[in-house]
Amino acid sequence: MEKQKTFKLIDGEFVPSDARNILFTLVNGKINFHSQESFGIKIRTSGDTSFHEKRIKELTQTNIDIKKMVDYAKENKLRLKINGTIEITLINEKL
């Protein structure tokens, strides 16, 4: 099996409403992931959730920045070109 693989998730030009839906779905999915992880840690262990809380804040700001860009595109009758790839690398687990 390959140790590293790149996947093309998004590649194209979009009208602002489609771009908003695509990008918000991705970012909100990550926010939900970190929210659930943080909640689970608090319930199970009362452990440190600072990493997840930090990511939620960063991703919330990302949503704000995306909204501004998409709104600008809409107001100026522009399309948005979005290229999104994800790279996955298999690594040995540290024990």
Phi and psi in degrees as a GROMACS rama.xvg file:
@    title "Ramachandran Plot"
@    xaxis  label "Phi"
@    yaxis  label "Psi"
@TYPE xy
-64.0043  141.333  GLU-2
-80.8542  -19.9832  LYS-3
-144.557  139.982  GLN-4
-147.187  141.89  LYS-5
-111.967  135.7  THR-6
-119.046  133.594  PHE-7
-90.0072  109.387  LYS-8
-90.2251  -39.5915  LEU-9
-136.003  134.255  ILE-10
-158.096  101.701  ASP-11
166.159  -179.258  GLY-12
-106.197  139.088  GLU-13
-135.124  148.038  PHE-14
-70.6126  156.309  VAL-15
-52.9857  -41.3685  PRO-16
-65.2147  -39.443  SER-17
-69.2021  -41.1206  ASP-18
-60.6416  -43.3761  ALA-19
-59.0796  -47.9291  ARG-20
-61.2692  -45.8296  ASN-21
-62.9322  -51.019  ILE-22
-69.9794  -42.0733  LEU-23
-65.3893  -35.8588  PHE-24
-61.6877  -43.932  THR-25
-65.0792  -50.8755  LEU-26
-67.8319  -42.6016  VAL-27
-65.0295  -32.0492  ASN-28
-61.627  -41.1111  GLY-29
-68.6201  -39.7966  LYS-30
-61.5243  -44.6254  ILE-31
-61.7385  -41.3225  ASN-32
-57.5192  -51.0295  PHE-33
-67.6431  -33.6124  HIS-34
-64.5223  -44.1978  SER-35
-66.2862  -41.3523  GLN-36
-62.5071  -44.5875  GLU-37
-62.2517  -45.6654  SER-38
-60.3963  -44.8923  PHE-39
-61.3353  -41.4709  GLY-40
-63.6231  -44.1023  ILE-41
-62.3605  -40.9409  LYS-42
-73.4598  -45.7944  ILE-43
-78.1974  -42.1828  ARG-44
-130.143  -9.47674  THR-45
54.8227  31.2246  SER-46
-82.66  -171.445  GLY-47
-76.91  121.766  ASP-48
-112.4  13.3309  THR-49
-61.1964  -37.0263  SER-50
-60.9491  -47.8119  PHE-51
-66.885  -40.0726  HIS-52
-63.9385  -39.8095  GLU-53
-63.2739  -44.9495  LYS-54
-63.4525  -38.4558  ARG-55
-60.9314  -44.0656  ILE-56
-63.1192  -44.1759  LYS-57
-62.5405  -44.1994  GLU-58
-70.8032  -32.4418  LEU-59
-64.4383  -40.9408  THR-60
-65.7075  -37.6343  GLN-61
-58.5491  -43.6374  THR-62
-60.1249  -41.5005  ASN-63
-62.1312  -45.7052  ILE-64
-65.0607  -40.4124  ASP-65
-63.6225  -44.5764  ILE-66
-58.0114  -44.2875  LYS-67
-59.9633  -44.385  LYS-68
-67.3643  -42.9751  MET-69
-66.357  -41.942  VAL-70
-61.2115  -41.7114  ASP-71
-60.996  -45.0223  TYR-72
-60.8666  -43.0172  ALA-73
-63.7416  -46.9289  LYS-74
-62.1475  -30.9927  GLU-75
-104.911  13.5642  ASN-76
53.1223  48.7176  LYS-77
-110.181  155.988  LEU-78
-100.855  164.097  ARG-79
-118.233  127.655  LEU-80
-93.7914  123.668  LYS-81
-123.847  126.414  ILE-82
-121.099  121.228  ASN-83
-135.549  117.341  GLY-84
-121.067  155.744  THR-85
-127.482  134.45  ILE-86
-112.235  126.589  GLU-87
-116.603  129.231  ILE-88
-122.527  130.835  THR-89
-81.6002  129.618  LEU-90
-131.314  156.997  ILE-91
-73.5489  137.472  ASN-92
-72.4975  135.409  GLU-93
-85.6727  124.876  LYS-94
